[in-house]
Amino acid sequence: MSERKLDTEGCQGIKFRNVTPDVFSCMKKKLQNYGIEVSSGNSGVFEGNGIVAHFIWDGEANLSIEIKERPLDTYCGQISGKFRAFWRECQGL
């Protein structure tokens, strides 16, 4: 089991705009396919691959993600980059 780091110095929160219900559903599906368990509903936890993140989606357009734990060998930017890639893919960009 790899070691995880509690993100005490904190990754910056990740904020997305233009997250329609279809985009949100698509992002959750991509995260699950990537091995991340996703809470049902508009808020909860993404957890898997050594990552724990809390999310809140307003049900219309705005999604916020806070990374709480990450693997020791993974940078915040790598995680936020993956979330952003899923967002772009789900928007068809």
N, CA and C atoms as a LAMMPS dump frame, in Angstrom:
ITEM: TIMESTEP
0
ITEM: NUMBER OF ATOMS
279
ITEM: BOX BOUNDS ff ff ff
-5.0000000000000000e+02 5.0000000000000000e+02
-5.0000000000000000e+02 5.0000000000000000e+02
-5.0000000000000000e+02 5.0000000000000000e+02
ITEM: ATOMS id mol type element x y z
1 1 1 N 0.846 -1.174 0
2 1 2 C 0 0 0
3 1 3 C 0.893 1.24 0
4 2 1 N 0.624 2.146 -0.914
5 2 2 C 1.458 3.341 -0.984
6 2 3 C 1.058 4.324 0.113
7 3 1 N 2.027 5.13 0.5
8 3 2 C 1.748 6.114 1.55
9 3 3 C 0.963 7.28 0.972
10 4 1 N 0.073 7.827 1.811
11 4 2 C -0.685 9.006 1.405
12 4 3 C -0.27 10.167 2.269
13 5 1 N -0.438 11.329 1.706
14 5 2 C -0.085 12.545 2.424
15 5 3 C -1.351 13.328 2.712
16 6 1 N -1.569 13.64 3.981
17 6 2 C -2.645 14.569 4.314
18 6 3 C -2.211 15.916 3.794
19 7 1 N -3.081 16.573 3.096
20 7 2 C -2.693 17.816 2.442
21 7 3 C -2.815 18.993 3.391
22 8 1 N -1.919 19.034 4.389
23 8 2 C -1.988 20.091 5.383
24 8 3 C -1.553 21.436 4.813
25 9 1 N -0.592 21.422 3.867
26 9 2 C -0.224 22.702 3.271
27 9 3 C -1.215 23.079 2.185
28 10 1 N -2.027 22.13 1.79
29 10 2 C -3.18 22.409 0.945
30 10 3 C -2.912 22.599 -0.523
31 11 1 N -3.593 21.81 -1.306
32 11 2 C -3.686 22.076 -2.733
33 11 3 C -4.717 23.185 -2.87
34 12 1 N -4.545 24.026 -3.849
35 12 2 C -5.549 25.052 -4.087
36 12 3 C -6.841 24.377 -4.519
37 13 1 N -7.947 24.945 -4.124
38 13 2 C -9.233 24.419 -4.567
39 13 3 C -9.35 24.55 -6.08
40 14 1 N -10.069 23.628 -6.673
41 14 2 C -10.267 23.634 -8.118
42 14 3 C -11.713 24.044 -8.369
43 15 1 N -11.91 25.043 -9.179
44 15 2 C -13.263 25.523 -9.474
45 15 3 C -13.522 25.413 -10.968
46 16 1 N -14.677 24.86 -11.295
47 16 2 C -15.095 24.715 -12.686
48 16 3 C -16.393 25.474 -12.901
49 17 1 N -16.516 26.098 -14.051
50 17 2 C -17.757 26.755 -14.456
51 17 3 C -18.309 26.006 -15.669
52 18 1 N -19.547 26.261 -16.001
53 18 2 C -20.184 25.625 -17.154
54 18 3 C -20.229 24.102 -17.013
55 19 1 N -20.49 23.635 -15.806
56 19 2 C -20.628 22.203 -15.554
57 19 3 C -22.125 21.894 -15.542
58 20 1 N -22.638 21.556 -16.713
59 20 2 C -24.05 21.209 -16.852
60 20 3 C -24.287 19.837 -16.212
61 21 1 N -25.537 19.449 -16.014
62 21 2 C -25.794 18.1 -15.488
63 21 3 C -25.143 17.003 -16.336
64 22 1 N -25.159 17.142 -17.667
65 22 2 C -24.527 16.131 -18.525
66 22 3 C -23.013 16.087 -18.321
67 23 1 N -22.395 17.26 -18.21
68 23 2 C -20.941 17.32 -17.991
69 23 3 C -20.596 16.73 -16.624
70 24 1 N -21.368 17.053 -15.587
71 24 2 C -21.123 16.524 -14.247
72 24 3 C -21.231 15.001 -14.24
73 25 1 N -22.26 14.481 -14.878
74 25 2 C -22.45 13.03 -14.965
75 25 3 C -21.286 12.378 -15.717
76 26 1 N -20.865 12.996 -16.798
77 26 2 C -19.736 12.493 -17.584
78 26 3 C -18.453 12.484 -16.755
79 27 1 N -18.192 13.568 -16.025
80 27 2 C -16.985 13.644 -15.196
81 27 3 C -16.985 12.548 -14.138
82 28 1 N -18.137 12.333 -13.499
83 28 2 C -18.222 11.294 -12.473
84 28 3 C -17.944 9.92 -13.082
85 29 1 N -18.469 9.68 -14.279
86 29 2 C -18.246 8.399 -14.955
87 29 3 C -16.767 8.216 -15.288
88 30 1 N -16.109 9.263 -15.769
89 30 2 C -14.682 9.181 -16.102
90 30 3 C -13.845 8.924 -14.845
91 31 1 N -14.195 9.581 -13.74
92 31 2 C -13.481 9.346 -12.486
93 31 3 C -13.641 7.9 -12.043
94 32 1 N -14.843 7.355 -12.144
95 32 2 C -15.085 5.962 -11.759
96 32 3 C -14.279 5.014 -12.644
97 33 1 N -14.228 5.29 -13.945
98 33 2 C -13.433 4.463 -14.856
99 33 3 C -11.945 4.555 -14.55
100 34 1 N -11.526 5.653 -13.936
101 34 2 C -10.132 5.879 -13.562
102 34 3 C -9.803 5.221 -12.215
103 35 1 N -10.812 4.633 -11.564
104 35 2 C -10.585 3.951 -10.29
105 35 3 C -10.908 4.784 -9.069
106 36 1 N -11.65 5.869 -9.266
107 36 2 C -12.031 6.753 -8.164
108 36 3 C -13.492 6.481 -7.81
109 37 1 N -13.758 6.186 -6.545
110 37 2 C -15.135 6.039 -6.087
111 37 3 C -15.736 7.428 -5.923
112 38 1 N -16.983 7.576 -6.353
113 38 2 C -17.641 8.874 -6.35
114 38 3 C -18.926 8.787 -5.545
115 39 1 N -19.089 9.694 -4.584
116 39 2 C -20.339 9.764 -3.824
117 39 3 C -21.475 10.132 -4.77
118 40 1 N -22.664 9.595 -4.488
119 40 2 C -23.816 9.995 -5.284
120 40 3 C -24.286 11.366 -4.816
121 41 1 N -25.018 12.049 -5.645
122 41 2 C -25.526 13.358 -5.275
123 41 3 C -24.631 14.481 -5.744
124 42 1 N -24.972 15.678 -5.299
125 42 2 C -24.277 16.887 -5.748
126 42 3 C -23.098 17.275 -4.872
127 43 1 N -22.884 16.565 -3.774
128 43 2 C -21.709 16.829 -2.946
129 43 3 C -21.277 15.524 -2.3
130 44 1 N -20.016 15.483 -1.937
131 44 2 C -19.509 14.262 -1.312
132 44 3 C -18.019 14.136 -1.495
133 45 1 N -17.583 12.889 -1.729
134 45 2 C -16.156 12.576 -1.745
135 45 3 C -15.805 11.798 -3.01
136 46 1 N -14.652 12.133 -3.59
137 46 2 C -13.994 11.325 -4.608
138 46 3 C -12.867 10.614 -3.867
139 47 1 N -12.779 9.29 -3.974
140 47 2 C -11.723 8.575 -3.257
141 47 3 C -11.239 7.383 -4.058
142 48 1 N -9.924 7.292 -4.215
143 48 2 C -9.3 6.167 -4.894
144 48 3 C -7.922 6.549 -5.39
145 49 1 N -7.106 5.543 -5.663
146 49 2 C -5.735 5.765 -6.142
147 49 3 C -4.945 6.68 -5.209
148 50 1 N -5.234 6.614 -3.912
149 50 2 C -4.523 7.425 -2.935
150 50 3 C -5.025 8.851 -2.811
151 51 1 N -6.085 9.17 -3.537
152 51 2 C -6.629 10.532 -3.546
153 51 3 C -7.933 10.572 -2.772
154 52 1 N -8.078 11.59 -1.934
155 52 2 C -9.354 11.887 -1.287
156 52 3 C -9.639 13.356 -1.56
157 53 1 N -10.789 13.622 -2.163
158 53 2 C -11.165 15.002 -2.471
159 53 3 C -12.645 15.191 -2.169
160 54 1 N -12.992 16.352 -1.664
161 54 2 C -14.386 16.707 -1.408
162 54 3 C -14.873 17.56 -2.574
163 55 1 N -16.127 17.345 -2.968
164 55 2 C -16.672 18.136 -4.069
165 55 3 C -18.058 18.668 -3.725
166 56 1 N -18.376 19.802 -4.337
167 56 2 C -19.713 20.396 -4.239
168 56 3 C -20.06 20.933 -5.623
169 57 1 N -21.2 20.496 -6.137
170 57 2 C -21.723 20.999 -7.4
171 57 3 C -23.058 21.658 -7.105
172 58 1 N -23.282 22.841 -7.631
173 58 2 C -24.501 23.593 -7.307
174 58 3 C -25.739 23.117 -8.065
175 59 1 N -25.597 22.081 -8.888
176 59 2 C -26.734 21.541 -9.611
177 59 3 C -27.017 22.256 -10.92
178 60 1 N -26.247 23.283 -11.203
179 60 2 C -26.475 24.06 -12.427
180 60 3 C -25.212 24.248 -13.256
181 61 1 N -24.163 24.84 -12.646
182 61 2 C -23.012 25.198 -13.475
183 61 3 C -21.673 25.222 -12.746
184 62 1 N -21.655 25.251 -11.417
185 62 2 C -20.402 25.459 -10.689
186 62 3 C -20.028 24.239 -9.853
187 63 1 N -18.792 23.781 -10.053
188 63 2 C -18.259 22.631 -9.328
189 63 3 C -16.98 23.056 -8.622
190 64 1 N -16.888 22.742 -7.328
191 64 2 C -15.674 23.021 -6.546
192 64 3 C -15.144 21.706 -6.005
193 65 1 N -13.822 21.531 -6.081
194 65 2 C -13.164 20.322 -5.603
195 65 3 C -12.017 20.739 -4.688
196 66 1 N -11.956 20.126 -3.508
197 66 2 C -10.863 20.355 -2.55
198 66 3 C -10.139 19.033 -2.325
199 67 1 N -8.861 18.985 -2.655
200 67 2 C -8.07 17.773 -2.465
201 67 3 C -7.63 17.715 -1.006
202 68 1 N -7.979 16.621 -0.333
203 68 2 C -7.675 16.472 1.091
204 68 3 C -6.488 15.55 1.342
205 69 1 N -6.324 14.525 0.511
206 69 2 C -5.198 13.6 0.629
207 69 3 C -4.733 13.239 -0.769
208 70 1 N -3.413 12.952 -0.864
209 70 2 C -2.852 12.548 -2.143
210 70 3 C -1.628 11.677 -1.896
211 71 1 N -1.234 10.868 -2.881
212 71 2 C -0.023 10.064 -2.717
213 71 3 C 1.191 10.973 -2.532
214 72 1 N 2.174 10.477 -1.809
215 72 2 C 3.384 11.266 -1.555
216 72 3 C 4.1 11.663 -2.838
217 73 1 N 4.011 10.815 -3.858
218 73 2 C 4.737 11.084 -5.099
219 73 3 C 3.876 11.796 -6.154
220 74 1 N 2.766 12.371 -5.744
221 74 2 C 1.863 13.05 -6.676
222 74 3 C 1.704 14.511 -6.272
223 75 1 N 1.882 15.388 -7.234
224 75 2 C 1.746 16.824 -6.982
225 75 3 C 0.297 17.265 -7.177
226 76 1 N -0.061 18.348 -6.526
227 76 2 C -1.41 18.914 -6.668
228 76 3 C -1.731 19.181 -8.13
229 77 1 N -0.766 19.709 -8.857
230 77 2 C -0.984 20.037 -10.258
231 77 3 C -1.315 18.831 -11.117
232 78 1 N -0.748 17.677 -10.77
233 78 2 C -1.058 16.466 -11.527
234 78 3 C -2.52 16.077 -11.332
235 79 1 N -2.993 16.2 -10.095
236 79 2 C -4.369 15.829 -9.793
237 79 3 C -5.33 16.828 -10.43
238 80 1 N -5.077 18.12 -10.242
239 80 2 C -5.976 19.117 -10.822
240 80 3 C -5.939 19.031 -12.343
241 81 1 N -4.798 18.708 -12.919
242 81 2 C -4.692 18.546 -14.366
243 81 3 C -5.58 17.425 -14.872
244 82 1 N -5.643 16.328 -14.13
245 82 2 C -6.488 15.196 -14.52
246 82 3 C -7.957 15.587 -14.431
247 83 1 N -8.352 16.278 -13.347
248 83 2 C -9.735 16.746 -13.235
249 83 3 C -10.074 17.679 -14.411
250 84 1 N -9.149 18.59 -14.743
251 84 2 C -9.397 19.526 -15.84
252 84 3 C -9.489 18.802 -17.19
253 85 1 N -8.671 17.774 -17.373
254 85 2 C -8.731 16.999 -18.615
255 85 3 C -10.092 16.314 -18.756
256 86 1 N -10.588 15.734 -17.676
257 86 2 C -11.911 15.104 -17.722
258 86 3 C -12.985 16.136 -18.042
259 87 1 N -12.886 17.318 -17.432
260 87 2 C -13.858 18.397 -17.674
261 87 3 C -13.863 18.786 -19.146
262 88 1 N -12.664 18.971 -19.726
263 88 2 C -12.571 19.344 -21.149
264 88 3 C -13.147 18.241 -22.039
265 89 1 N -12.794 16.985 -21.759
266 89 2 C -13.303 15.874 -22.546
267 89 3 C -14.83 15.82 -22.487
268 90 1 N -15.39 16.044 -21.299
269 90 2 C -16.832 15.971 -21.138
270 90 3 C -17.555 17.141 -21.793
271 91 1 N -16.851 18.246 -21.991
272 91 2 C -17.444 19.385 -22.698
273 91 3 C -17.249 19.278 -24.197
274 92 1 N -16.503 18.261 -24.622
275 92 2 C -16.241 18.098 -26.047
276 92 3 C -15.199 19.041 -26.576
277 93 1 N -14.331 19.554 -25.693
278 93 2 C -13.28 20.496 -26.113
279 93 3 C -12.013 19.774 -26.538
